[in-house]
Amino acid sequence: MKNKEIYVIHADICRCLANPRRLEIINTLRDREMPVTELALSVGISKANVSQHLAMMRDKGILVSRREGVSVYYSLANPKVIQACDIMREVLFEFLSERRSLVKKARF
């Protein structure tokens, strides 16, 4: 696979993660798998809507699913997804902290 193809796939995964609901779902699945119904209740959106988000993340290899009777359970395909999200969150908090610091300095 050529580097340009890797960049395209990487960008596609990043676009998938660039959604607040999907980030919330990933965080909810941080420590355990959950059925669709429980995820929908936890995130506060309809089962149909959460199912769409889950299908997209499964298609991108972010989540895996398994069926147990009539329920479908989802979990993270790789725990490094949480690490990546946590690192980006740290970057965000550092950015916000620096910005606040600059605003305080500018006011005085």
N, C-alpha and C positions, 0 to 999 in steps of 0.2 A: 504494500500500500504506500502510495506516495505521500509526502508531507502535506501537500495541499488537500488531499483527501482526509487526512487526519484532522486538519484545521476545520474542514467542513463538518465533520462528525462532532468534533469538540464544540463548535459553535451551536450545533443543533441541540446538543445536550444542555449547554448553557441557556439556550432559549427556553428549553423545557423547564429549567429550574428558575427562570426569571418570572415566577408567578407566586404571589404571596400565599395563595391557598396550597399550592404544591409544596412550598417550603414548610408550611404548617403541617401538612400531611406527613412529610418526611420526618419532621421533629416528633410528631405523635407516634411514628413507628420506630423511634430511636431505640427503644429497649425491648420491643416485642412485636410479634405479628398481631394483626387485628382483622376481624371480618369487616366487610364493606359497611354493613349497617352500623356497627359500633364506631367506625371511622367517621361516617356521616354525622352521627350524633356528637362526637367529640369535636369535630371541626365546625359544626353548626351549619352545614349545607345539605341539600337534598341528596338522597342516595344516588339518583341519576347523575347529578353533577359531580359528586365525588367519584363515581364510577368512570366518568369521562377522564378526570384527572389521573386516576389510577391506571387506566388503560394506556394513556399517553406515556406515563412514566415506566410502565412495564415494557412498552414497545421500545423505549430508549435504553432499556437494561438497567434502570435505576431501581426498580422493584421487581420482585418475583411474586407469583401467586400460586396458591394450591387450593383445591376444592375439597371440602369435607361435607358430605351430604349436600344440602342445598346452599350452604355458605361457602363463600370464597374468601380466603384469608390472604392478606398481603403483608410482605415484609421487605426490608431493604435487601437488595441483591448483593451489596458489598458494604461493610461497615465504614469504609473510607468515605462514603457519601456523606455521612454525618461529620466526619473529620473535615471534609472540604467545606461543608456548610458552616461549621463552627469557626474555621479559619476566616472565611469571608465575613462572618458576623463580627469577629474580633477586628478585622480591617475596618468595617463600618463604624464600630464604636471608637476606634482610634481616630478615624477621620472626623467624626462628630465632636469628639473631645478637643481635637486640634482646632476645629472651626469655632467652637465655643470660646476657646482660649483667645483666638484672634479677634473675635467680636468683643470680648471683655477688654482687650488691650486697645482696641480702636475707640471705645467709648470714653476712655480716660485721657 
